[in-house]
Amino acid sequence: QVQLVESGGGLVQAGGSLRLSCAASGRLFSMKAMGWYRQAPGKQRELVALIYSSGTINYADSVKGRFTISRDNAKSTVYLQMNSLKPEDTAVYYCSADRQYWGQGTQVTVSS
């Protein structure tokens, strides 16, 4: 079993920055990929960024150059640094382990 707890969301003006954290516990050694997803009202959940145990990283086209995913294995924590935020980034952001385990989500609201 894997437990994930997100933090770091909030309200920010367009152009601002936030850093999300995902603290993980449990059977992390068996997880191949940690990812951040988001879901805006009335829309489907979408991938934001993915980091594999190999170190490979993938980003959604909409966040390339603005968001950075990273992890600290010693702290079992995955981060999402979000810069140059836009109103369309407003969503609930979820952390996931292999799309099998999910956190409770953290709200990010970007005002124009």
N, CA and C of each residue as an Amber inpcrd file, in Angstrom:
protein
   336
   0.8450000  -1.1940000   0.0000000   0.0000000   0.0000000   0.0000000
   0.8790000   1.2410000   0.0000000   0.4450000   2.2620000  -0.7160000
   1.1630000   3.5370000  -0.8030000   0.2180000   4.6570000  -0.3950000
   0.7060000   5.5260000   0.4550000  -0.0680000   6.7020000   0.8540000
   0.5990000   7.9570000   0.3060000  -0.2180000   8.8430000  -0.2260000
   0.2860000  10.0750000  -0.8290000  -0.4490000  11.2690000  -0.2370000
   0.3030000  12.2840000   0.1510000  -0.2970000  13.4880000   0.7190000
   0.2820000  14.7110000   0.0170000  -0.5920000  15.4550000  -0.6720000
  -0.1550000  16.6560000  -1.3800000  -0.2690000  17.8830000  -0.4800000
   0.5470000  18.8730000  -0.7900000   0.4630000  20.1680000  -0.1140000
   1.0590000  21.2260000  -1.0230000   0.8010000  22.4840000  -0.6810000
   1.4190000  23.5790000  -1.4180000   0.5040000  24.3440000  -2.3430000
  -0.7370000  23.9040000  -2.4670000  -1.6550000  24.6340000  -3.3300000
  -2.0580000  25.9630000  -2.7080000  -2.7820000  26.7560000  -3.4920000
  -3.2410000  28.0360000  -2.9840000  -3.6980000  28.9480000  -4.0850000
  -3.8630000  30.2220000  -3.7290000  -4.2940000  31.2530000  -4.6730000
  -3.0960000  32.1120000  -5.0410000  -2.9150000  32.3130000  -6.3420000
  -1.7770000  33.1030000  -6.8090000  -2.2140000  33.9160000  -8.0300000
  -1.5970000  35.0570000  -8.2330000  -1.8990000  35.8600000  -9.4080000
  -1.1990000  35.2890000 -10.6360000  -1.7470000  35.5750000 -11.7850000
  -1.1310000  35.1410000 -13.0380000   0.3070000  35.6450000 -13.0990000
   1.1970000  34.7650000 -13.5480000   2.6150000  35.0840000 -13.5960000
   3.3750000  34.6510000 -12.3560000   2.6510000  34.2690000 -11.3280000
   3.2780000  33.8610000 -10.0790000   3.7300000  32.4130000 -10.0850000
   4.1990000  31.9720000  -8.9290000   4.7510000  30.6240000  -8.7990000
   4.1940000  29.9250000  -7.5590000   4.1540000  28.6220000  -7.6370000
   3.8150000  27.7610000  -6.5050000   4.6600000  26.5010000  -6.5970000
   4.9130000  25.8890000  -5.4620000   5.5740000  24.5850000  -5.4490000
   4.6970000  23.6090000  -4.6870000   4.3070000  22.5580000  -5.3900000
   3.5240000  21.4950000  -4.7840000   4.4580000  20.3940000  -4.2890000
   4.0690000  19.7850000  -3.1850000   4.8220000  18.6610000  -2.6430000
   3.9120000  17.4560000  -2.5010000   4.4720000  16.2820000  -2.6890000
   3.7400000  15.0280000  -2.5180000   4.6010000  14.1240000  -1.6420000
   4.1890000  13.9840000  -0.4050000   4.9050000  13.1170000   0.5340000
   4.3580000  11.7020000   0.4140000   5.2400000  10.7620000   0.1630000
   4.8230000   9.3870000  -0.0780000   5.3270000   8.4500000   1.0090000
   4.5520000   7.4550000   1.2970000   4.9620000   6.4220000   2.2440000
   4.4260000   5.0820000   1.7610000   5.0590000   4.0180000   2.1950000
   4.6020000   2.7020000   1.7750000   5.5870000   2.0370000   0.8370000
   5.0890000   1.2080000  -0.0590000   5.9100000   0.3860000  -0.9290000
   6.4080000   1.1580000  -2.1430000   7.1860000   2.1850000  -1.8880000
   7.6610000   3.0150000  -2.9790000   8.6250000   2.2820000  -3.9110000
   9.3190000   1.2660000  -3.3800000  10.3310000   0.6060000  -4.1950000
   9.7080000  -0.0740000  -5.4060000   8.4170000  -0.3860000  -5.3390000
   7.7540000  -1.0750000  -6.4400000   7.1110000  -0.1160000  -7.4340000
   7.1550000   1.1730000  -7.1460000   6.5150000   2.1390000  -8.0250000
   7.4510000   2.5250000  -9.1690000   6.9220000   2.4900000 -10.3960000
   7.7430000   2.8040000 -11.5590000   7.7200000   4.2880000 -11.8970000
   6.5890000   4.9180000 -11.6240000   6.4590000   6.3180000 -12.0260000
   5.6260000   7.1030000 -11.0240000   6.0830000   8.3030000 -10.7290000
   5.3180000   9.2350000  -9.9070000   4.8910000  10.3830000 -10.7940000
   3.6590000  10.7980000 -10.6260000   3.1750000  11.8390000 -11.5200000
   2.2740000  12.8480000 -10.8480000   2.1410000  13.9760000 -11.5180000
   1.1840000  15.0080000 -11.1300000   0.1220000  15.0830000 -12.2190000
  -1.1210000  15.1100000 -11.7920000  -2.2580000  15.2460000 -12.6850000
  -3.1100000  16.4060000 -12.1880000  -3.9870000  16.9070000 -13.0460000
  -4.8720000  17.9730000 -12.6130000  -6.2490000  17.7960000 -13.2400000
  -7.2320000  18.3250000 -12.5330000  -8.5930000  18.2590000 -13.0300000
  -9.2780000  19.5930000 -12.7590000  -9.6530000  20.2480000 -13.8470000
 -10.3860000  21.5040000 -13.7570000 -11.8850000  21.2110000 -13.7510000
 -12.6950000  22.1230000 -13.2430000 -14.1450000  21.8950000 -13.2020000
 -14.7100000  21.5930000 -14.5820000 -15.4740000  20.5100000 -14.6690000
 -16.1010000  20.1450000 -15.9300000 -15.1870000  19.4950000 -16.9380000
 -13.9420000  19.2300000 -16.5430000 -12.9870000  18.6280000 -17.4740000
 -12.4630000  17.3120000 -16.9130000 -11.8900000  16.5120000 -17.8020000
 -11.3020000  15.2440000 -17.3790000  -9.9520000  15.4790000 -16.7250000
  -9.5680000  14.5460000 -15.8920000  -8.2480000  14.6140000 -15.2760000
  -7.1930000  14.4240000 -16.3600000  -6.1300000  15.2240000 -16.3060000
  -5.0880000  15.1620000 -17.3150000  -3.7080000  15.0990000 -16.6760000
  -2.7960000  14.4870000 -17.4250000  -1.4200000  14.3960000 -16.9630000
  -0.7460000  15.7560000 -17.0510000  -0.0100000  16.1110000 -16.0140000
   0.7880000  17.3390000 -16.0140000   2.2590000  16.9870000 -16.1990000
   2.7650000  16.0890000 -15.3600000   4.1770000  15.7150000 -15.4320000
   4.3670000  14.3410000 -14.8140000   5.3560000  13.6250000 -15.3300000
   5.6190000  12.2600000 -14.8890000   7.1130000  12.0830000 -14.7420000
   7.5250000  11.4420000 -13.6470000   8.9410000  11.1310000 -13.4660000
   9.0650000   9.6510000 -13.1470000   9.8450000   8.9560000 -13.9750000
  10.0280000   7.5240000 -13.8190000  11.1920000   7.2340000 -12.8760000
  11.2030000   6.0040000 -12.3620000  12.2990000   5.5900000 -11.4970000
  13.6310000   5.6230000 -12.2430000  13.5820000   5.5500000 -13.5680000
  14.8040000   5.6220000 -14.3790000  15.3360000   7.0410000 -14.4830000
  14.4880000   7.9980000 -14.1290000  14.8770000   9.4010000 -14.2530000
  14.2370000  10.0940000 -15.4450000  13.6380000   9.3290000 -16.3380000
  12.9470000   9.9260000 -17.4850000  11.7870000  10.7910000 -17.0060000
  11.6240000  11.9410000 -17.6680000  10.5670000  12.8910000 -17.3060000
   9.7370000  13.2420000 -18.5290000   8.4600000  13.2980000 -18.3490000
   7.5360000  13.7300000 -19.3980000   6.6780000  14.8800000 -18.8910000
   6.3840000  15.8260000 -19.7770000   5.5090000  16.9480000 -19.4390000
   4.3970000  17.0620000 -20.4680000   3.2630000  17.5600000 -20.0040000
   2.2200000  17.9400000 -20.9440000   2.7120000  19.1520000 -21.7330000
   2.3190000  19.2410000 -22.9810000   2.7670000  20.3590000 -23.8110000
   2.3960000  21.7020000 -23.1990000   1.2660000  21.7500000 -22.5260000
   0.7660000  23.0110000 -21.9890000   1.6130000  23.5670000 -20.8390000
   2.4680000  22.7280000 -20.2430000   3.2660000  23.1990000 -19.1070000
   4.7600000  23.1650000 -19.3730000   5.1680000  22.6730000 -20.5390000
   6.5960000  22.6100000 -20.8480000   7.2250000  23.9910000 -20.7730000
   8.3810000  24.0470000 -20.1180000   9.0840000  25.3140000 -19.9680000
   8.6300000  26.1340000 -18.7860000   7.5210000  25.7420000 -18.1600000
   7.0060000  26.4930000 -17.0090000   7.0060000  25.6650000 -15.7280000
   6.7550000  24.3740000 -15.8470000   6.6810000  23.4770000 -14.6970000
   7.8920000  22.5520000 -14.6700000   8.3140000  22.1900000 -13.4700000
   9.4220000  21.2560000 -13.3030000   9.0610000  20.2390000 -12.2330000
   9.1440000  18.9630000 -12.5960000   8.9160000  17.8880000 -11.6330000
  10.2680000  17.3900000 -11.1370000  10.3210000  17.0700000  -9.8650000
  11.5630000  16.5440000  -9.3020000  11.2060000  15.6600000  -8.1060000
  12.1720000  14.9470000  -7.6280000  11.9230000  14.0890000  -6.4750000
  13.1400000  14.0610000  -5.5690000  12.8740000  13.8510000  -4.3090000
  13.9100000  13.6910000  -3.3020000  13.6970000  12.3020000  -2.7070000
  14.4990000  11.3460000  -3.1510000  14.3140000   9.9670000  -2.7010000
  14.5250000   9.8250000  -1.1990000  15.4410000  10.5990000  -0.6490000
  15.7120000  10.5030000   0.7830000  14.4920000  10.9160000   1.6030000
  13.7210000  11.8640000   1.0600000  12.5310000  12.3340000   1.7660000
  11.2520000  11.6810000   1.2380000  11.3900000  10.8070000   0.2330000
  10.2230000  10.1620000  -0.3850000   9.1880000  11.2080000  -0.7920000
   9.6610000  12.2490000  -1.4110000   8.7950000  13.3730000  -1.7790000
   9.0080000  13.7370000  -3.2350000   7.9070000  14.0210000  -3.9060000
   7.9330000  14.4890000  -5.2880000   7.4210000  15.9290000  -5.3040000
   8.0670000  16.7700000  -6.0980000   7.7190000  18.1800000  -6.1470000
   7.2510000  18.5690000  -7.5510000   6.4630000  19.6080000  -7.5920000
   6.0980000  20.2240000  -8.8650000   6.2780000  21.7270000  -8.6990000
   7.3320000  22.2460000  -9.3010000   7.5680000  23.6850000  -9.2880000
   6.8230000  24.2940000 -10.4690000   5.9330000  25.2190000 -10.1680000
   5.0990000  25.8180000 -11.2150000   5.4020000  27.3030000 -11.2950000
   5.9260000  27.7230000 -12.4270000   6.2550000  29.1290000 -12.6660000
   5.3930000  29.6850000 -13.7860000   5.3510000  31.0000000 -13.8810000
   4.5860000  31.6750000 -14.9400000   3.1670000  31.1190000 -15.0260000
   2.5310000  31.0190000 -13.8910000   1.2050000  30.4160000 -13.8470000
   0.1810000  31.2450000 -14.6160000  -0.7630000  30.5360000 -15.2250000
  -1.8220000  31.1410000 -16.0160000  -3.1870000  30.7690000 -15.4150000
  -4.1960000  31.5700000 -15.6700000  -5.5340000  31.2170000 -15.1640000
  -5.9810000  29.8290000 -15.5900000  -5.5710000  29.3910000 -16.7710000
  -5.9700000  28.0600000 -17.2360000  -5.2650000  26.9310000 -16.4960000
  -4.3200000  27.2610000 -15.6300000  -3.7020000  26.2360000 -14.7800000
  -4.5520000  25.9510000 -13.5420000  -5.6020000  26.7200000 -13.3400000
  -6.4790000  26.5130000 -12.1930000  -7.1080000  25.1290000 -12.2450000
  -6.9150000  24.3650000 -11.1730000  -7.4170000  22.9880000 -11.1140000
  -7.0970000  22.4020000  -9.7440000  -7.6410000  21.2320000  -9.4970000
  -7.1900000  20.4270000  -8.3700000  -6.0420000  19.5600000  -8.8800000
  -4.9370000  19.6070000  -8.1860000  -3.7470000  18.8630000  -8.6010000
  -3.5970000  17.6300000  -7.7190000  -3.3890000  16.4980000  -8.3860000
  -3.2780000  15.2190000  -7.7010000  -1.9090000  14.5920000  -7.9450000
  -1.3960000  13.9800000  -6.9200000  -0.1790000  13.1770000  -7.0270000
  -0.5870000  11.7190000  -7.2000000   0.1680000  10.9910000  -8.0060000
  -0.1590000   9.5900000  -8.2470000   1.1000000   8.7410000  -8.3050000
   0.9740000   7.5030000  -7.8490000   2.0310000   6.5020000  -7.9780000
   1.5320000   5.4170000  -8.9120000   2.1260000   5.3670000 -10.1060000
   1.7700000   4.3540000 -11.1110000   0.2910000   4.3580000 -11.4720000
  -0.3850000   5.4870000 -11.2740000  -1.8130000   5.6430000 -11.5370000
  -2.6410000   4.6290000 -10.7410000  -2.0420000   4.0380000  -9.7470000
  -2.7420000   3.0850000  -8.8870000  -3.1330000   3.7260000  -7.5650000
  -2.2940000   4.6030000  -7.0970000  -2.5200000   5.2660000  -5.8190000
  -2.5930000   6.7700000  -6.0570000  -3.5190000   7.4080000  -5.3370000
  -3.7570000   8.8340000  -5.5480000  -3.8320000   9.5620000  -4.2190000
  -3.3610000  10.8030000  -4.2340000  -3.5300000  11.6500000  -3.0760000
  -4.9160000  12.2690000  -3.0740000  -5.1700000  13.1050000  -2.0810000
  -6.4930000  13.7110000  -1.9380000  -6.6560000  14.9460000  -2.8140000
  -5.5590000  15.4420000  -3.3310000  -5.6110000  16.6210000  -4.2010000
  -5.3820000  17.9100000  -3.4440000  -4.8600000  18.8910000  -4.1540000
  -4.6580000  20.2250000  -3.5900000  -5.1020000  21.2560000  -4.6320000
  -5.8420000  22.2510000  -4.1890000  -6.4180000  23.2270000  -5.1080000
  -5.3930000  24.2910000  -5.4740000  -5.2890000  24.5590000  -6.7670000
  -4.4700000  25.6640000  -7.2720000  -5.4010000  26.6010000  -8.0360000
  -5.4120000  27.8540000  -7.6220000  -6.2440000  28.8570000  -8.2720000
  -5.3680000  30.0160000  -8.7170000  -5.4340000  30.3160000 -10.0130000
  -4.6390000  31.4040000 -10.5820000  -5.5920000  32.5000000 -11.0350000
  -5.4500000  33.6740000 -10.4440000  -6.3260000  34.7880000 -10.7930000
  -5.7000000  35.6400000 -11.8840000  -6.5600000  36.2090000 -12.7140000
  -6.0610000  37.0290000 -13.8330000  -5.8940000  38.4820000 -13.4220000
